[in-house]
Amino acid sequence: MGAGGIMKKKEILYWLDPDRDPAPLFDMADKVRREAVGDGVHLRGLIEFSNICRRRCYYCGIRAGSPGVRRYRLSAEEILACARTAARLGYGTVVMQSGEDPAWGPAALIPVIEAIKKETGLAVTLSVGEHSKEDYRALRSAGADRFLLRFETSDRRLFSLLKPDSDYDNRFRCLAWLKEAGFQVGSGVMAGLPGQTRESMADDILLFKELDLDMVGIGPFIASPDTPMAGAECGTLDAALRMVALTRAVTRDAHIPATTAMGSVDPLGRQKALRCGANVLMPNISPTEHRPDYRLYPGKICTDEAPERCAACVESMLAGLGRRRAEGQGHSLKGGK
């Protein structure tokens, strides 16, 4: 560590070297996690409520125009039923995630958010893409607590290659608007993108700190068929775990999930992430008939398990790691939020 315990870019690059033994890094990150956020793991029920998207991101399996995708969108009542399941299973948060579906814009989301808050009292996280400053304020006023908007890479050139119909600067404007609206803000990236350098990965990690994010999600890039990036070399779990560990060391108190993508590339991927800095799991509580259709990438786990079975699996996982379910809703650990 540099002076004052702040990790410098040179040290981050050192640990991103795939030939370097990561064990000391992972041990250090686990120690920071224990000191900064404790042994509890926050469980957040994931509701994938629409796979309809207006964007054409080159890596995404539900991109607009992608052939072979069976499109769906849940009704308001179906979303509320999922939230009731989350409350019954003792989860503190629901994460409402979708493509950028024009039919599920802010005006449609607001009464659903209000109903979830009124009936269950759960924290509500949204992951629904780019909107206006006014729309973000309206969603926050309706009771949504958090918002996830991944920027995927801090490399402007790589961003333009991955997201040809998105604007790099607007992505970061949206993150600023979310913070201004009073959201707890999450973002994240993919590790091992084609054309990604260790330099840009280090910049990603430093940007997490600069943005003062409340939550950071990291997963390995997984090439998806029927996309322009089909057949590209996938990212490794090792690279993603190194980024998780370094993000824990740099941000200290951000919430960091052990992502589904990690469990999809390695049966023990999520457990490994929880051992090197992660402190959140997001069990899927979406209707099982639609889960295979929310196919961001191939080989996605937990597409056919009932929510109760996912909950039991998670409890078993935590027991095996000597960890426990965290108390409360898992709000930001940063002051004033």
N, C-alpha and C positions, 0 to 999 in steps of 0.2 A: 504494500500500500504506500501511496505517496504521503506527503505531509498532511497531518490532520485526518488521516484515515481515508482520504479521497483517492480512489483508483484513477490513475492517469491512463491516457490512451495507449502509451507504450506498454504498460502492464496488461491492459485488456488484449492488445494484439499478441502479447506473449502467450496468454492462456487460450487464445483462439487457434493457435497452431495445432493442427490435428495430430502432429507427431509428439506433442508434449503430453506427458502423463497428467490426466485431469484430476486424479484422486485428491491432491492437496487443495485444488480449487474447490472441488465438490465439498470436501470437509469444512473448508472455511465458510462457504456459502450456507451450509447447514447450520453452522454455529451462529452466523449472522441472523439467519431465519429464526432460530430458537430465541435469540436475544431480542430481536426487533418485533416479531409477530407471535411468538410462542409456538406451542406444539399443536394447537387446535387447527383443524382443517375445515374451512367453510364450504358448505354444500349449497350449490345454487342450481335450481331446477331449470333445465334448458327447454324452451318451447320454440321449435322451428315452425313458425306459423305460416310461412309462404315461401315457395321456391321460385316465384315469379320475379324477374329482375330486368330492369331496363338497361343495365350496364353490360358491357362486352369484355370484361377483364379476361386477358388471355389465359390465365391459369385456372379459372373457375369452372367447375362442372355444371353450374346452373346459370351460366352466362346467357344473355339474351341470344336467341337464335341457335342455341346448342341443340343438335338433333337428338332424339331418343329420350328426352327428359319428359317425364309425365308431370305436368304442372298441377299444382294444387294451392289453395289458400284456405286456412281454417276460418271458421266463422267466429264471431265475438263470443258466442256461447261455448264453442269448443275451446277457445283460449282460456276462458274463465274456468272451465272444467279442469284443464291442466293445472291452473293455479290452485284450485281446490285440492288436487292431488299433491301438489308441493307442500301445502299447509298440513295435510294429513300425514305426510312423510316426515314432517319436522324440518323442512328446508327453510332457511331464512329469507331466501331471495328467489324470484323467478327472473330468468333472462329471456326476453322476447327477441328472437332473432329472425330476420327474413332477408330476402333479396330486396332491392329497391323497387317495391311493388307499388305502382301508382294507386291501386285500389286501397292500399293500407297506408295512406298518407297520414299526417298528424291529425287531421280532422276526424278520421275514422278511429285512430288509436286513442284519442283522449277519453272517450266514454269507457273504453275497455280498461285503461289504466285506472280510472276513477272507480270502476266496479271492483277491480282486483284489490285496490287499497281499502275500499269500504268493507268488502266481505272477508278478506283474509289478513289484512294488515301487513302483508309481506313487502319487503323491499322490491322495487321494480327496476330492472336494468333493461335498457333498450339497445338493440344493435340493428339499426334500420337505415344506416347510410347518411348521405349528405342532404341537408335541408337548409332552410334560411335561418337567420338569427331569430326572427320572430317565431318561427315554428318551434325552434328549440326552447324558447322561453315558454311557449304555450304548453309544450310537453312537460316541462319542469313544473309549471303551475298546476298541471293536472295531477301531479304526485309522483311522476317518475323520478327515481333517486339517482340513477347512474346511466351512463351512456358509453358504449364501446364503439370506437371508430378506429380501426386499424389503418396505419399508413403504409404497412407492408414493407417499405424500404425508405430510408432517408436519402438514397441515391436518386437524384432528380432524373438522370438519364435512364436508369433502370425502371423507375416508376413509370415513365412515359412508354417504355416498351411493354410493361405489364398491363397498364391501364390506359389504353389509347384514347378512350373517350372520357377520361377524368383529368382534372387539372391539379397538379401538385400543390400549387399555392392555395387553391381553394380548400384542399384537404386540411391543411394546417389552419386556415381561417376558421373552418368548421370546429376544429379542436379548441381554438380560442373562444369561439362563440359559446360552445358547450360549457366551458369554464365560467364565462361571464354569466351564463344563465343559472349557475349554481349547481350544475351537475357534478357528481363525482365522475371523473373522466378516466376511461381506459383506452388504451391503444395497443399496438403490437405489430409484429413483423413475422415473416417467414424466414427460416434459416436454410441456406443451401440453394437459393434461387440461381438459375442459370445466369451467369454473368456477374453474380454477386462476389465481391472481394472481402477479404478480412478487414480491410480499411473501412468499407461501408458498414460491415457488421459492428465494428467498434463505434462508428458514428451513430448507428442506431441506438446502442446502449447508452452513450453519452446524451443522446437526444431524449431518451426516457427521463433521465435526470433533469435535463433542462426544462422539459415540459411539466415537471413535477406531477407525474401521472399517479393516479390512485390505484390503477391496476394495469398490468402489462401481460399480454398474452403472446407466447412464442411457440411456434410449431414448425416441424420440418416441412419444406416444400415437397408436395407429392404431385407428380405429373398426372393430369387427368385426361382420359381419352375424350375424343370429340371436342378438343380445344386446340388452339394453335400451338400449345406447349406439350401436346401429346408426344410421348417418346423422349422427352428431355430427361436428363439425369436428375434423379431425386436428391433432395437433401438428406443428410444423415441424422440419426438420433443424437449422435455424439455432438454434432455442431449445435443442435437445438439445446441440448443439456448444458453445454458450455455457455451459451447465451443466457439461459435461465440462471445459472450460477453467478455469472458476471452481473446480470441485472439485479439479482438480490444483493450482491456486494455493493453495487453503485447506488441503488435506490433505497436500500435497507428496508423500508417499511411499506413498500407497494405490495398490494395483493397480486400474487402470481399463480395462475392456474397450471395444474398438470393437465395439458390439453389432450383432447380426444385424438388429435393427429399423432401425438407421441405414442398413445396406446395402439394406434392403427399400424404403426411401423414396427412395433415391438410389443409383445404381449405384456411385458413388464415396464413399458415406457413411462406410464404415469407414476408407477412406484419409484422409478429411478428419478423422475423429476421431483417428487416429494422428498427425496433424500438429498437433493442439491439446491434447495431454495424455494420450491413451490409450496403454497399453503391453501390452495383452492381446488375443488373438484366440481364439475358441472354435469351431474347425471342427467340423462335425457328423459324428459317426461312428456315428449310429444306423442301423439297417437301413433302406435306401431305401424299402422297401415301406410302412413305417409313417410316414415323415417327413411326407407330406401330411396325415396325420391329427392331428399335433401342431400344430394350426392355432390358435395363440393370436390371430392377426390375419391378414388377407388379404395376399396378395402376398409371403409369406415366401420369402426366397431359399434356395438350396442344398437344395431338397427332393428333387432327383433325381440328385445327383452322388455317385458312389462316393467313399468316404473318401480313396482315393489321388488322385483328381482334385481334391478339396478341398485336399489337402495341397500339390499342385503349384500350385494357384491362389494359395494363401497365400504360398508361397515366391516366386512371381512378384510378388505384391503388395508384399512386403517389399523385394525387390530394386529395384522401381520407386521405392520411397520412400527408398532408401539406408539401410534398417534391416536388422537381422539377427535370426535366431531366438535367443532368450535361452538361456543355459546353465542347467542345474538345473531344479528343479521349481517355482520361482516362489513360494516360501513368503513369508510376511509379511516386510516390511522393517522392521517396528517391533521395538524392542528386546525381548528376552526371549521371542520366539515362534518 
